[in-house]
Amino acid sequence: MTDCMGQHTPLTSQYLFNGLSINPAYAGSRDVLSATFTHRQQWAGFEGAPITQVIGVHAPVKRSAVGLGLMAYNDRIGVSNETGLLTNYAYRIRMPNRAKLALGIGAGISFHRAKWTDVALSEANDPSFAADTRGAVRPNFSAGMLYQTKVWYMGISVPFLLAHRFDVNDRGYRLSDTRLDLEPMLTGGYVFTLNDDLKLKPTSLIRYRLASGFQGDVSANLIYREKVWMGASFRSGDSVIGMVEVLPTPQWRIGYAYDLGFSRINPYHYGSHELLVQYEFGYRIRVRDPRYF
């Protein structure tokens, strides 16, 4: 082995409410100052399973077509750990029928470290794993587009334009020399009004990666009086997901998701847990025109 992957998009089941993690064009899309925290414990009970935290803060710039955002994340998988900070810029163009087209870019850094000496080796004293990676700082960028109306949206993005690989011979991270390591994403959703109290919101996310091919998330949420969201999701080749979100006030959103896996490692873990907390300023705007995406 000469190298291994050191960059991927942090996976969350409630990605829609922390949109900066998948598309920089989300910056300012809520039309308020919005702050969201997500904590995900994947494959509970499985040693070395991924643990991910994502914080996203974004808002529109007053009296302009610009949206700005900041996303920080920490992703731990096995002996490796990645921490990143990305700034986001979106230019929002007004379209007919109150729709908006946003073009977004992001730029930031990622910090990689790994305890290679903790790896259980089949061959003792392998020099490739004789020392830890204490810290490697690397740049990164993102790009995306988002078309949004009051009841539907569609987006396309590449959350990380630069992929990094760890070279065990040089004992350091380097940029991947192939575009096939990119992970493009296509998202979309629609809100159907069933009656005065109920709405149905189906959404989908399709992404591609060389190592695993295409993966799709198909979700549906039932919205009761804008205060309770109950939903289910299917992630191809991986899991079925149940989720619930409660809005005790127009400013707060508290969500929980549970993933029941059906992959080959399913017998060795107890599912995945995810907690989301969102707070939005400017709640009067949201009461007048609720945000579904």
C-alpha positions in Angstrom: 0.0 0.0 0.0 1.3 3.4 -0.9 -1.4 5.8 0.1 -4.9 6.0 1.5 -7.8 8.5 1.4 -7.7 11.4 3.8 -10.7 13.4 2.7 -14.4 12.8 2.4 -17.6 14.6 2.9 -18.9 14.3 6.5 -22.1 12.2 6.4 -25.2 13.4 8.3 -28.8 12.2 8.0 -30.3 15.7 8.7 -28.1 17.3 6.1 -31.0 19.5 4.9 -30.9 21.7 8.0 -27.1 22.1 8.0 -26.9 22.8 4.3 -23.5 24.4 4.3 -22.1 20.9 4.8 -23.1 19.9 1.3 -23.4 23.2 -0.7 -21.9 26.7 -0.1 -24.8 28.2 -2.1 -27.0 27.6 1.0 -25.3 30.7 2.6 -28.1 33.2 3.4 -30.9 30.9 2.0 -32.8 31.0 5.3 -33.1 34.8 5.1 -32.1 35.1 8.8 -29.0 34.6 10.8 -29.1 30.8 11.3 -26.8 28.7 13.5 -26.9 24.8 13.4 -25.0 22.2 15.4 -25.0 18.5 14.4 -23.5 15.6 16.4 -23.4 12.2 14.8 -22.3 8.9 16.4 -22.1 6.4 13.6 -22.2 2.6 14.2 -22.6 2.8 18.0 -20.6 0.0 19.7 -18.2 -0.5 16.8 -14.6 0.3 17.7 -13.2 3.1 15.7 -16.6 4.1 14.2 -17.0 7.6 12.8 -17.9 10.5 15.1 -18.8 13.7 13.4 -19.6 17.3 14.6 -20.6 20.0 12.2 -21.4 23.7 13.1 -22.8 26.0 10.4 -23.6 29.7 10.7 -24.9 31.8 7.8 -26.9 34.9 7.0 -27.8 37.2 4.2 -26.0 40.5 4.0 -28.5 43.3 4.5 -29.6 45.2 1.4 -27.5 43.1 -0.9 -27.7 39.9 -3.0 -24.9 38.3 -0.9 -25.1 35.5 1.6 -22.1 34.6 3.9 -21.5 31.5 5.9 -19.0 29.8 8.1 -18.7 26.0 8.6 -16.6 24.1 11.1 -16.4 20.3 11.3 -14.6 17.6 13.2 -14.6 14.1 11.8 -12.9 11.1 13.6 -12.7 7.7 11.9 -10.5 5.0 13.5 -7.1 6.4 14.2 -7.5 9.4 11.9 -9.0 12.8 12.7 -9.8 15.7 10.4 -10.9 19.2 11.5 -11.9 21.8 9.0 -13.0 25.4 8.7 -14.6 26.8 5.5 -15.9 30.3 4.7 -18.8 30.4 2.3 -20.0 33.1 -0.2 -23.2 33.0 -2.2 -24.5 35.4 -4.7 -28.3 35.2 -4.9 -30.2 36.2 -8.0 -33.9 37.0 -7.9 -35.9 35.0 -10.4 -39.6 35.1 -11.5 -42.3 34.0 -9.0 -40.2 34.9 -5.9 -37.6 32.2 -6.7 -33.9 32.6 -6.2 -30.8 31.2 -7.9 -27.7 31.2 -5.7 -24.2 30.6 -6.9 -21.8 29.6 -4.1 -18.1 29.1 -3.4 -16.2 28.2 -0.3 -12.6 28.3 0.8 -10.9 27.2 4.0 -8.4 24.8 5.5 -8.4 21.2 6.9 -6.2 19.9 9.6 -5.3 16.2 9.4 -3.8 14.0 12.1 -3.6 10.3 12.7 -2.2 7.9 15.4 -0.7 5.3 13.0 1.1 3.6 15.9 -2.3 2.5 17.3 -3.1 0.4 14.2 -3.2 -3.3 14.8 -0.7 -4.8 12.3 -0.5 -8.2 10.7 3.2 -7.7 10.4 5.0 -6.4 13.4 7.4 -3.5 13.1 6.0 -2.2 9.8 8.0 1.0 9.2 5.1 2.6 7.4 3.2 2.9 10.6 6.1 3.6 12.9 5.2 7.3 13.5 2.1 9.3 14.0 1.0 12.2 11.9 0.8 15.0 14.4 -0.7 17.6 12.1 -0.9 18.5 8.4 -2.7 21.7 7.3 -4.1 21.7 3.8 -6.3 24.1 1.8 -9.7 23.2 0.4 -12.5 24.7 -1.7 -16.1 24.0 -2.5 -18.6 25.1 -5.2 -22.3 24.8 -5.7 -25.5 26.1 -7.2 -29.0 26.3 -5.6 -32.4 27.1 -7.2 -35.0 27.7 -4.6 -38.7 28.6 -4.5 -41.1 28.6 -1.5 -42.2 25.0 -2.2 -39.3 23.3 -4.1 -35.6 23.4 -4.6 -32.8 21.8 -6.6 -29.0 22.0 -6.0 -25.8 20.7 -7.4 -22.4 20.9 -5.6 -19.0 19.6 -4.9 -18.4 20.0 -1.1 -14.6 19.4 -1.4 -12.8 20.3 -4.6 -9.4 19.1 -3.3 -8.9 15.5 -2.2 -6.0 14.6 0.1 -4.3 11.3 0.4 -1.9 10.0 3.0 1.3 8.6 1.5 2.7 6.0 3.9 6.1 6.1 2.2 6.5 9.9 2.6 4.5 9.8 5.9 2.5 12.8 4.9 -0.7 14.1 3.2 -0.6 15.2 -0.4 -3.1 16.4 -2.9 -4.7 13.6 -4.9 -3.7 13.7 -8.6 -7.0 12.4 -9.9 -10.3 14.2 -10.3 -12.1 10.9 -9.8 -11.7 11.5 -6.0 -14.2 14.4 -6.2 -17.7 13.8 -4.7 -20.3 15.7 -6.6 -23.9 15.9 -5.2 -27.3 16.5 -6.6 -30.2 17.4 -4.3 -33.8 18.3 -4.6 -37.1 18.5 -2.8 -40.8 19.6 -2.9 -43.5 20.5 -0.3 -47.1 19.3 -0.9 -49.9 20.8 1.1 -52.3 18.0 2.2 -54.6 20.2 4.4 -54.5 23.1 6.8 -52.4 21.2 9.3 -50.3 18.8 7.3 -47.7 19.1 4.6 -45.6 16.4 3.0 -42.0 17.1 2.0 -40.1 14.5 -0.1 -36.4 15.1 -0.7 -33.5 13.3 -2.3 -29.7 13.4 -2.4 -27.5 11.6 -4.9 -23.7 11.6 -4.7 -20.9 9.8 -6.4 -17.6 8.6 -5.3 -15.0 6.4 -7.0 -14.6 4.0 -4.1 -18.3 3.3 -3.6 -20.0 4.5 -6.8 -23.5 6.1 -6.6 -25.3 6.5 -3.3 -28.8 7.9 -2.9 -30.8 9.2 0.0 -34.6 9.3 -0.5 -36.5 10.9 2.3 -40.1 12.0 3.2 -41.2 14.3 6.1 -44.7 14.8 7.4 -45.0 18.4 8.8 -47.7 19.0 11.4 -48.7 22.7 11.9 -45.1 23.8 11.2 -44.1 22.5 14.7 -43.5 18.8 14.4 -41.6 17.0 11.5 -41.6 13.2 11.4 -39.8 11.5 8.6 -38.1 8.4 7.2 -35.3 8.0 4.8 -33.6 5.2 2.8 -29.9 5.3 2.0 -29.0 2.9 -0.7 -26.7 0.1 0.4 -26.5 1.4 3.9 -29.5 2.0 6.1 -33.1 3.1 6.7 -33.5 6.2 8.9 -36.2 7.5 11.2 -36.1 11.1 12.3 -38.1 13.6 14.2 -37.8 17.4 14.6 -39.6 19.6 17.0 -39.9 23.4 16.8 -40.9 24.5 20.3 -40.6 28.1 19.2 -40.2 29.6 15.7 -36.5 30.2 16.6 -35.6 26.7 17.8 -35.4 23.4 16.0 -34.3 20.2 17.9 -33.9 17.0 15.8 -33.0 13.4 16.3 -32.3 10.7 13.7 -31.6 7.0 14.1 -30.0 4.9 11.3 -30.8 1.2 11.3 -28.1 -0.3 9.1 -28.3 -3.3 6.8 -24.7 -3.4 5.4 -22.3 -6.3 6.1 -21.1 -4.7 9.4 -24.7 -4.4 10.7 -24.3 -7.4 13.2 -21.4 -5.6 14.9 -23.0 -2.3 15.9 -26.2 -0.8 17.4 -27.2 1.7 14.7 -26.2 5.4 14.3 -27.5 8.3 16.4 -27.6 11.9 15.3 -28.7 15.1 17.3 -29.4 18.5 15.6 -29.9 21.8 17.3 -30.7 24.9 15.3 -31.3 28.5 16.4 -32.5 31.3 14.1 -32.6 35.0 14.7 -35.2 37.2 13.0 -38.0 34.8 13.8 -40.7 37.2 12.7 -39.6 36.8 9.1 -39.8 33.0 9.5 -43.3 33.1 11.0 -44.6 35.1 8.0 -42.9 32.9 5.4 -41.8 29.5 6.8 -38.6 27.9 5.5 -38.9 24.3 4.4 -35.4 23.9 3.0 
